[in-house]
Amino acid sequence: MVRFRREGLRLDQAVAEALGVSRARAQAWIAQGWVRVGEKVVSKPAYRLKGEEVVVAPPEERPWVVPEDLALPVLYEDEDMLVLNKPPGLLTHPAPGVYTGTVVNALLGRYFPLEGGEAQASRPELVRPGIVHRLDKDTSGVLVVAKHPGALEALSQAFRDRMVMKRYLALTEGHPREGTLIAPIGRHPVERHKMHVGGIAPRYAETDFALLKVSGPYALVEARPHTGRTHQIRVHLKHLGAPILGDELYGRRSPHIGRQALHAYELRIPHPRTGRVLEFLAPVPQDMVAAWEALGGRWPEMLRREELTSTAE
């Protein structure tokens, strides 16, 4: 419910400005009787306000998640599962205020057709067809999707039982200590959008780190998380004094890359039907390779990189 006072404006204009909605949406609310002027419901959008109190109490609207025709790079597909190479900049699933342009929207458009053409939930982030695990928006790499409920349960159980091997590559500012870091992660006590070693309600978190290459103060790092806490690798590297290059949340912006330089390079997981362990590799995006070379490093031949696409005629 929103209360305000205006004078001299049309009712629909005043409602639209006060609530930050379109004029058409304001007119619909007025016609449906959700707007009072003084003590009376006014159904005329053109009513000219004279300084009275306006009360707008629209019904709660649930966000819709719609199918979209978005291209997703596929590493593997069979009747049970789909393995993607998620590009950076793409959310895994909808979040408050972001209902389009996510992996889920693409899955609804290509793999999970809806009878009504859209999915609805109490919160958009709960619409997660087939999502077994997630990657941060600006983290690229291997992402596994289940194609039916039985596969979803089997794959999710493999993650819960720590039967999944995940290997990430990161560029860091600083050289983290090699070996295993066990440092519980919880919500940051002040900046609630961040996670923190310790923090509020910390949970066990374990990551193995290895230095693959060094270039001056920078490093190419391999990270193998054994748990799946939010922002785990990013938080652990910050804790070790070597935040990820370009990570504005836990480090700082970089002129060499427009995101955190973190890539889910390899994943091994039991197949949900046969139990056979499958291995998937996602070639490293060119922005990370270019950033490493700009820092004076040479990309290791043993690590696959995305092939450059020629734009020549």
C-alpha positions in Angstrom: 0.0 0.0 0.0 1.3 3.4 -1.0 0.0 6.8 0.2 0.8 10.2 -1.3 -0.6 13.7 -2.1 -0.5 15.5 -5.3 -2.3 18.6 -6.7 -3.2 19.5 -10.3 -2.2 16.2 -11.9 -4.4 13.6 -13.5 -4.9 10.6 -11.2 -3.3 8.1 -13.6 -0.3 10.3 -14.1 0.1 10.8 -10.3 -0.1 7.1 -9.6 2.3 6.2 -12.4 4.9 8.7 -11.1 4.5 7.9 -7.4 4.8 4.1 -7.9 7.2 4.1 -10.9 4.9 2.2 -13.2 3.6 2.8 -16.7 0.5 5.0 -17.3 -1.3 1.9 -18.6 -0.6 0.0 -15.4 -1.9 2.9 -13.4 -5.1 3.1 -15.4 -5.7 -0.6 -15.0 -5.4 -0.3 -11.2 -7.8 2.7 -11.2 -10.3 0.9 -13.3 -10.1 -2.2 -11.1 -10.8 -0.1 -8.0 -7.4 -0.3 -6.3 -7.1 3.5 -5.9 -8.8 5.7 -3.4 -8.8 9.5 -3.3 -9.7 10.7 0.1 -12.2 8.2 1.4 -13.7 7.2 -2.0 -12.6 4.8 -4.8 -12.2 6.8 -7.9 -12.4 4.9 -11.2 -11.7 7.8 -13.6 -8.1 8.0 -14.7 -8.6 11.6 -15.8 -9.7 12.8 -12.4 -7.8 16.0 -11.5 -6.3 15.9 -8.0 -6.8 18.7 -5.6 -4.3 17.8 -2.9 -6.3 14.9 -1.4 -4.5 11.9 0.0 -4.3 9.1 -2.6 -4.0 5.5 -1.4 -3.0 2.8 -3.9 -3.3 -0.8 -2.8 -2.8 -3.0 -5.9 -2.9 -6.8 -5.6 0.3 -8.6 -5.1 1.6 -9.7 -8.5 3.8 -12.7 -8.9 6.6 -12.5 -11.4 6.3 -14.6 -14.5 9.3 -16.5 -16.0 8.9 -16.8 -19.8 10.6 -19.2 -22.3 13.2 -17.5 -24.4 15.1 -18.6 -27.5 18.7 -18.1 -26.2 21.7 -20.0 -27.5 23.4 -22.2 -25.0 26.8 -23.8 -25.8 26.2 -27.6 -25.3 29.1 -29.8 -24.2 27.1 -33.0 -23.9 23.5 -34.2 -24.1 21.6 -37.4 -23.8 18.1 -38.4 -22.6 18.9 -37.8 -19.0 21.2 -34.8 -18.8 22.5 -31.7 -20.5 25.9 -30.2 -19.9 26.5 -26.6 -20.8 29.4 -24.2 -21.2 27.8 -21.2 -19.5 29.0 -17.9 -20.9 30.0 -15.1 -18.5 27.3 -12.5 -17.8 24.4 -15.1 -17.8 22.5 -15.8 -14.5 21.8 -19.5 -13.9 18.2 -18.8 -12.7 15.9 -15.7 -12.3 16.5 -13.5 -9.3 14.4 -10.6 -7.8 14.0 -8.0 -10.6 15.7 -10.2 -13.2 13.2 -12.5 -14.8 14.6 -12.8 -18.4 17.9 -13.6 -20.0 18.9 -16.5 -17.7 19.8 -20.1 -18.3 16.4 -21.1 -17.0 14.6 -18.9 -19.5 16.6 -20.7 -22.2 15.8 -24.1 -20.8 12.1 -23.3 -20.7 12.4 -22.2 -24.4 14.3 -25.2 -25.7 14.0 -28.2 -23.3 11.1 -27.7 -20.9 8.1 -26.5 -22.9 5.2 -25.1 -20.8 1.6 -25.6 -21.5 0.7 -22.1 -20.5 3.8 -20.6 -22.1 5.2 -19.3 -18.8 6.2 -20.4 -15.3 5.0 -18.7 -12.1 6.2 -19.1 -8.5 6.0 -17.1 -5.3 9.5 -15.9 -6.1 11.1 -16.1 -9.6 14.3 -17.6 -8.2 12.3 -20.7 -7.3 11.6 -21.5 -11.0 14.6 -23.9 -11.6 13.6 -26.7 -14.0 16.5 -29.2 -14.1 19.0 -27.0 -12.3 21.3 -29.2 -10.3 23.9 -26.6 -9.2 24.6 -23.0 -10.1 27.4 -20.7 -11.2 27.7 -17.0 -10.4 26.5 -14.7 -13.2 30.0 -13.7 -14.2 31.6 -17.1 -13.7 31.8 -19.2 -16.9 32.1 -22.9 -17.5 30.6 -26.3 -17.0 27.0 -26.4 -15.8 25.0 -29.6 -15.5 21.2 -29.7 -16.0 18.9 -32.7 -15.4 16.2 -33.4 -18.1 13.7 -35.2 -15.8 13.0 -35.6 -12.1 14.7 -38.9 -11.7 17.9 -37.5 -13.1 17.6 -34.4 -11.0 17.5 -36.4 -7.8 20.4 -38.6 -8.8 22.6 -35.8 -9.9 21.7 -33.7 -6.8 22.5 -36.6 -4.6 25.9 -37.0 -6.2 26.6 -33.3 -5.3 25.4 -33.9 -1.7 27.5 -37.0 -1.3 30.6 -35.1 -2.7 30.9 -37.6 -5.6 31.5 -34.7 -8.0 35.0 -33.4 -8.8 35.0 -29.7 -9.8 38.1 -27.9 -11.1 38.1 -24.2 -11.6 40.7 -21.8 -13.1 41.2 -18.3 -11.7 43.5 -15.4 -12.3 44.5 -13.8 -9.0 46.1 -10.6 -7.7 48.6 -12.1 -5.4 49.9 -15.7 -4.9 47.6 -17.8 -2.7 49.1 -20.4 -0.4 49.0 -23.8 -2.0 47.3 -26.7 -0.3 43.9 -27.2 1.3 42.0 -24.4 3.0 39.3 -25.2 5.5 37.6 -22.0 6.4 33.8 -21.9 7.2 31.8 -19.3 5.3 28.8 -17.2 6.4 27.0 -14.1 5.6 29.0 -10.9 6.0 27.9 -9.2 9.3 27.6 -5.7 7.7 27.5 -6.0 3.9 24.7 -8.6 3.6 25.1 -9.1 -0.1 28.6 -10.5 0.5 29.9 -13.7 2.1 32.8 -13.9 4.6 35.1 -16.3 6.3 33.4 -16.7 9.6 30.5 -14.3 9.3 26.9 -15.0 10.3 25.9 -18.7 10.6 29.1 -20.0 9.0 29.1 -23.4 7.3 32.0 -25.8 6.6 33.9 -24.9 3.4 37.0 -26.7 2.0 39.0 -25.8 -1.2 42.2 -27.1 -2.6 44.5 -24.6 -4.3 47.5 -25.0 -6.6 49.6 -22.4 -8.5 49.8 -23.3 -12.2 51.7 -20.2 -13.4 53.0 -16.9 -12.0 53.5 -13.6 -13.7 54.9 -10.9 -11.4 52.3 -10.3 -8.6 49.7 -12.3 -10.5 48.9 -16.0 -10.6 47.0 -18.6 -12.6 45.4 -20.7 -10.0 43.6 -24.1 -9.9 40.8 -24.4 -7.3 39.1 -27.6 -6.4 36.2 -26.9 -4.0 35.0 -29.9 -2.0 31.9 -28.0 -0.7 29.5 -25.7 -2.5 29.1 -22.6 -0.5 28.0 -19.3 -2.1 31.0 -17.5 -3.6 33.3 -20.1 -2.0 36.3 -19.8 -4.2 36.1 -16.0 -4.4 35.8 -15.7 -0.6 38.6 -18.2 0.1 41.0 -16.5 -2.3 40.3 -13.1 -0.7 40.9 -14.7 2.7 44.3 -15.9 1.4 45.2 -12.4 0.3 44.9 -13.2 -3.4 41.5 -11.9 -4.7 40.4 -12.9 -8.2 41.3 -10.5 -10.9 38.3 -8.2 -11.8 36.2 -9.3 -8.8 34.6 -6.0 -7.8 32.8 -7.6 -4.9 35.8 -9.2 -3.2 38.6 -7.4 -4.8 38.7 -4.5 -7.3 38.0 -3.7 -11.0 40.6 -4.6 -13.5 41.4 -2.9 -16.9 42.2 -6.3 -18.3 38.9 -8.1 -17.9 35.3 -7.0 -17.3 34.3 -9.7 -14.8 35.9 -11.9 -12.1 38.4 -14.1 -13.9 36.9 -17.4 -12.7 36.0 -20.4 -15.0 34.6 -23.8 -14.1 37.0 -25.7 -16.3 36.3 -29.4 -15.5 33.6 -31.5 -13.9 33.4 -35.2 -13.3 30.1 -36.7 -12.2 28.4 -40.1 -12.1 25.8 -40.5 -14.9 22.3 -40.4 -13.3 21.3 -43.7 -15.0 24.4 -45.8 -15.4 26.6 -44.5 -12.6 29.6 -44.3 -15.0 31.8 -41.3 -14.2 31.7 -38.8 -17.0 34.3 -36.0 -17.5 33.5 -32.6 -19.1 35.9 -29.9 -20.0 34.8 -26.3 -20.9 37.4 -24.4 -23.0 38.6 -21.3 -21.3 37.0 -18.1 -22.7 39.2 -15.7 -24.6 38.7 -12.8 -22.1 40.6 -14.8 -19.4 43.3 -15.9 -21.8 43.7 -12.3 -23.1 43.9 -11.0 -19.6 46.6 -13.5 -18.6 48.6 -12.6 -21.6 48.2 -8.8 -21.0 49.6 -9.5 -17.5 52.8 -10.9 -19.1 51.8 -14.6 -18.8 51.8 -17.3 -21.4 48.8 -19.5 -21.6 49.6 -23.2 -20.8 49.2 -25.5 -23.7 47.8 -28.1 -21.4 44.7 -26.0 -20.7 42.2 -25.9 -23.5 41.0 -22.4 -24.7 38.2 -21.3 -26.9 39.1 -21.2 -30.5 39.2 -17.7 -32.0 36.5 -17.1 -34.6 37.7 -15.3 -37.7 35.6 -12.4 -38.9 37.4 -12.2 -42.2 35.2 -12.3 -45.3 
